[in-house]
Amino acid sequence: MRFGWLTLSLSPSPEEDAARIDQQIEQVCLAEQLGFGDVWLTEHYFTGESVYNDALLFASAIAMRTERIRIGFAVVQLPFHHPVRLAVQLALLDNLSKGRIDVGVGKGTIYNEYEFVGHGLRSDDSRERMEEAIDVIGRLWGGGPVTYSGRYFRVQVPELRPRPVQRPHLPLWRSAISPSSFSECGRLGVPILTARLPVARIKERWAAYEAGLDAGGHDAATKARLLAQSALWRNVYVAESNAQAEDELSALLRRTRTHMMHVRAAYNPADFTIDAAMLNPWADPAVGDDEAVKYVLATGSLYGSPARVRDQVAELRDAGVQHLLCQTGFGDMSHEQNLASMRRFGEEVMPAFLT
């Protein structure tokens, strides 16, 4: 198996931001030392949910402090970026990191409309903006002059410089949830990221992705590479005992949800309604904290003693997961608590699955 490390850590106050940013860099360096193969950065704004906010600029600092670990984005919220500027920034990052960049892309948050408002946008046309931006970026990375006239972007570029190190272009990943998304990503030959997928659904989703790969006519080597890359995101918390892990993780998740519900109620515009089809017990404000936390523990978390977490990882491996993204930081978790859990996972869990 391959293990990635994902950060979505909250800074509780502006006064703590600088220290928390330094701690994030230290955590990434430890992830590389422990043998994690990739680090994934999230992009959220204005409320401290991704303390560095600007994942692209933060990635440049990580590129200078690490040597081997790949640096991914889960995900770049494309409506918030001009595609020419983004293509240049990512190409530069690929050069600075010596070809270690992976780019997950998405149409933007479906819950935090205030992030769109803060960028002078609304989310109604976010999918169309994303697709047009992907088209522009792909053409720029292809080399040579680019002239493009679309609904949202009109550009004329002599040539993108610097060129990305990775050829023919940087890997573009997509997030997938529904069976049709898995099939379509397979058909296109796009690596996938998915979160909070119950174990019972993993085999059928992976089968849908593999069927899409077959429909797309991809060769055996490409299929094997993409299936190995396909990543499942889980919360991971390893403590000395099962009871300690459950108690501490539950408290962290509860505080995280309190923050999440508060900022959405306070800052989302009055005319914004979250699509009911996208709500689950964790995201639905009508659901109480106890039920919400139980849902996340059951469907999106690996937690307990090292022995128990090894069993949970083995269950995912047996279901077909070859690439596990581990979020070890939750809400206002202390730096020391995060490092201790990371070390237990890296030293007492991961070695059982590395080949």
C-alpha positions in Angstrom: 0.0 0.0 0.0 0.9 3.6 -0.4 0.2 6.2 2.3 -0.4 9.9 1.9 -0.7 12.6 4.6 -3.5 15.2 4.4 -3.8 18.4 6.3 -7.0 20.2 7.2 -6.1 21.7 10.5 -7.9 24.6 12.0 -6.3 27.6 13.6 -8.7 28.7 16.4 -7.7 32.4 16.4 -5.7 34.9 14.3 -3.2 35.1 17.1 -2.3 31.5 16.7 -2.0 31.5 12.9 1.8 32.1 12.6 2.6 29.3 15.1 0.1 26.9 13.5 1.7 27.5 10.0 5.1 26.7 11.4 3.7 23.6 13.0 2.2 22.5 9.7 5.6 22.6 8.0 7.1 20.6 10.8 4.3 18.0 10.4 5.0 17.7 6.7 8.7 17.2 7.3 7.9 14.4 9.9 5.5 12.8 7.3 8.4 12.5 4.9 10.7 11.1 7.6 8.0 8.5 8.5 7.7 7.3 4.9 4.5 8.9 3.8 4.6 9.1 0.0 2.6 12.2 -0.6 1.2 15.2 1.3 -2.1 16.8 0.3 -3.0 20.4 0.9 -6.6 21.7 1.2 -7.8 25.1 0.2 -10.3 27.1 2.4 -10.5 30.8 3.2 -11.3 33.4 5.8 -12.1 31.3 8.9 -8.9 29.4 9.7 -10.0 26.0 8.5 -6.9 25.7 6.3 -4.6 27.9 8.4 -2.3 28.8 5.5 -5.4 29.6 3.2 -3.2 29.8 0.1 -2.2 26.2 -0.6 -0.1 27.1 -3.7 2.1 29.5 -1.8 2.3 27.1 1.2 3.4 24.3 -1.3 6.4 26.4 -2.3 7.6 26.5 1.3 7.1 22.7 1.6 9.0 22.1 -1.7 12.0 23.9 -0.2 11.9 21.9 3.0 11.4 18.4 1.6 13.2 16.2 -0.9 11.1 13.1 -1.7 7.5 13.4 -0.7 5.1 14.3 -3.5 3.0 17.5 -3.0 -0.7 17.3 -3.9 -3.8 19.6 -3.7 -7.1 18.2 -2.4 -8.3 20.2 -4.1 -7.5 23.5 -5.9 -10.9 25.3 -6.0 -10.7 26.3 -9.6 -13.3 29.1 -9.7 -11.1 31.2 -7.3 -8.1 31.2 -9.8 -7.4 32.7 -13.2 -6.3 29.7 -15.3 -3.3 31.4 -16.8 -2.0 32.5 -13.4 -2.7 29.0 -12.0 -1.0 27.2 -14.9 2.1 29.4 -14.3 2.2 28.9 -10.5 1.8 25.1 -10.8 4.5 24.9 -13.5 6.9 26.9 -11.3 6.0 24.6 -8.3 6.8 21.6 -10.4 10.2 23.0 -11.2 10.9 24.0 -7.6 9.9 20.5 -6.4 11.8 18.7 -9.2 8.6 17.2 -10.6 6.7 16.3 -7.3 3.4 18.0 -7.9 -0.1 16.4 -8.1 -3.1 18.6 -8.8 -6.5 17.7 -7.5 -9.1 20.0 -9.0 -12.7 20.8 -8.0 -15.5 23.3 -8.6 -15.2 24.7 -5.1 -16.8 24.2 -1.7 -20.5 23.1 -1.8 -21.1 24.2 1.8 -19.1 27.5 2.3 -20.8 30.0 0.0 -19.0 32.8 1.8 -15.8 31.7 0.2 -17.3 32.4 -3.2 -18.7 35.7 -2.0 -15.3 36.7 -0.6 -13.8 36.2 -4.1 -16.6 38.3 -5.8 -18.4 35.2 -7.1 -21.4 32.9 -6.5 -21.3 29.2 -6.9 -24.1 28.9 -9.5 -21.7 28.6 -12.4 -18.8 27.0 -10.6 -18.8 23.8 -12.6 -18.8 25.7 -15.9 -15.9 27.9 -14.7 -14.0 24.8 -13.6 -14.4 23.0 -16.9 -13.3 26.0 -18.9 -10.3 26.6 -16.6 -9.2 23.0 -17.0 -9.4 23.4 -20.8 -7.3 26.5 -20.7 -4.7 25.0 -18.3 -4.4 21.8 -20.4 -3.7 23.8 -23.6 -1.1 26.0 -21.8 0.7 22.9 -20.4 0.7 21.4 -23.9 3.2 24.0 -25.1 3.3 26.6 -27.8 1.0 29.6 -28.3 -2.5 29.5 -27.0 -5.5 31.6 -28.0 -8.7 30.9 -26.2 -12.1 32.6 -26.2 -14.7 31.2 -23.8 -17.6 32.3 -21.7 -15.4 33.2 -18.7 -11.9 33.5 -20.1 -10.3 35.1 -23.1 -6.6 34.7 -23.4 -3.8 35.0 -25.9 -0.5 33.5 -24.6 2.7 33.3 -26.7 4.0 30.3 -24.6 3.9 29.1 -21.0 7.2 29.5 -19.2 8.5 27.7 -17.3 7.3 24.5 -18.7 6.3 21.8 -16.1 9.0 19.2 -15.4 6.4 16.4 -15.6 5.5 15.6 -19.2 3.3 15.7 -21.0 1.7 17.6 -18.2 1.2 17.7 -14.4 -1.2 14.9 -13.1 -4.7 16.3 -12.8 -6.8 14.4 -10.2 -10.6 14.6 -9.7 -12.7 14.0 -6.6 -15.3 11.3 -7.1 -18.3 10.3 -5.1 -21.1 8.8 -7.2 -20.7 5.6 -9.3 -21.1 7.6 -12.5 -18.2 9.9 -11.4 -15.9 6.9 -10.9 -16.9 5.5 -14.3 -16.3 8.8 -16.1 -13.0 9.4 -14.4 -11.9 5.9 -15.4 -13.0 6.5 -19.0 -10.9 9.7 -19.1 -7.9 8.0 -17.4 -7.9 10.5 -14.5 -6.6 9.6 -11.1 -9.3 9.9 -8.3 -9.7 11.1 -4.7 -12.6 10.1 -2.6 -13.6 10.6 1.0 -15.9 9.0 3.6 -16.8 6.1 1.4 -18.1 3.2 3.6 -16.1 0.0 3.3 -19.2 -1.8 1.9 -19.2 0.6 -1.1 -15.5 0.5 -1.9 -15.4 -2.6 -4.1 -18.3 -1.4 -6.2 -16.9 2.1 -6.7 -13.5 0.7 -7.6 -15.2 -1.8 -10.0 -17.0 1.2 -11.6 -13.7 3.0 -12.0 -12.1 -0.1 -13.5 -15.0 -0.6 -15.9 -14.5 3.1 -17.0 -10.8 2.4 -17.6 -11.8 -0.5 -19.8 -14.3 1.6 -21.7 -11.7 4.2 -22.2 -9.4 1.7 -23.9 -6.5 2.2 -21.5 -3.7 -0.3 -21.7 -2.8 -2.7 -18.8 0.1 -0.6 -17.5 -2.0 2.5 -17.4 -4.8 0.7 -15.6 -2.5 -0.7 -13.0 -0.9 2.7 -12.4 -4.3 4.5 -12.0 -5.8 1.8 -9.8 -2.7 2.1 -7.5 -3.0 5.9 -7.4 -6.7 5.9 -6.6 -6.9 7.4 -3.1 -9.3 7.0 -0.2 -9.3 9.8 2.5 -9.7 8.8 6.1 -9.4 10.5 9.5 -6.6 8.7 11.3 -6.0 8.9 15.1 -3.8 6.4 16.9 -3.5 6.5 20.7 -2.3 4.1 23.4 -5.7 2.5 23.7 -9.0 2.1 21.8 -11.0 4.0 24.5 -8.5 6.9 24.6 -8.5 7.2 20.9 -12.3 7.3 20.7 -12.8 9.7 23.5 -10.1 12.2 22.2 -11.1 12.0 18.5 -14.8 12.4 19.4 -14.0 15.6 21.3 -11.9 17.0 18.5 -14.6 16.2 15.9 -17.3 17.8 18.0 -15.3 21.0 18.4 -14.6 21.0 14.6 -18.3 20.6 13.8 -19.2 23.4 16.2 -16.8 25.7 14.3 -18.0 24.5 10.9 -21.7 25.1 11.8 -21.0 28.5 13.3 -19.2 30.0 10.4 -21.7 28.7 7.8 -24.6 30.1 9.8 -22.8 33.4 10.4 -21.3 34.0 6.9 -23.2 32.2 4.2 -25.6 34.6 2.5 -29.3 34.4 3.3 -30.2 33.4 -0.2 -27.9 30.4 -0.2 -29.2 26.9 0.4 -27.1 23.8 0.5 -28.2 21.1 -2.0 -30.1 18.6 0.2 -28.7 15.7 -1.9 -25.2 16.7 -0.7 -26.1 16.6 3.0 -25.0 13.8 5.3 -25.3 13.5 9.1 -22.0 15.3 9.5 -22.9 18.3 7.3 -26.6 18.6 8.1 -27.2 21.2 10.8 -30.5 19.5 11.6 -28.6 16.5 12.9 -27.3 16.6 16.5 -23.6 16.4 17.3 -23.8 12.9 18.9 -25.3 11.4 15.7 -22.9 13.4 13.5 -19.8 12.3 15.3 -20.9 8.6 15.4 -21.4 8.8 11.6 -17.9 10.1 11.0 -16.4 7.6 13.3 -18.2 4.8 11.5 -17.7 5.9 7.9 -14.6 8.1 7.7 -12.2 7.3 10.5 -9.5 4.9 11.5 -8.9 5.1 15.2 -7.7 3.2 18.2 -4.6 1.5 19.4 -1.9 0.6 16.8 -3.2 -3.0 16.7 -6.8 -2.0 16.0 -5.8 0.6 13.4 -3.6 -2.1 11.6 -6.8 -4.2 11.4 -8.8 -1.3 10.0 -6.2 -0.6 7.4 -6.1 -4.3 6.5 -9.8 -4.2 5.9 -9.4 -1.3 3.4 -6.6 -3.1 1.7 -8.7 -6.2 1.3 -11.5 -4.1 -0.2 -9.1 -2.9 -2.9 -7.6 0.3 -1.5 -3.9 0.7 -2.5 -3.5 4.4 -1.6 -4.7 5.8 1.7 -4.7 9.5 2.5 -4.4 10.0 6.3 -5.8 13.2 7.9 -4.1 13.2 11.3 -5.1 16.7 12.4 -8.6 17.7 13.4 -9.9 21.1 14.4 -7.8 22.7 17.2 -5.8 19.5 17.9 -2.5 20.5 19.5 0.8 20.1 17.6 2.1 17.6 20.2 -1.0 15.4 20.0 -0.8 15.3 16.2 2.9 14.4 16.2 2.3 11.6 18.7 -0.5 10.1 16.6 1.6 10.4 13.4 4.5 8.6 15.0 2.4 5.8 16.2 0.9 5.3 12.7 4.2 5.7 10.9 6.2 3.5 13.2 3.6 0.9 14.3 1.0 0.7 11.5 2.5 1.6 8.2 5.4 -0.9 8.2 3.0 -3.8 8.1 1.7 -2.7 4.7 4.7 -1.2 2.9 6.3 -3.5 0.3 
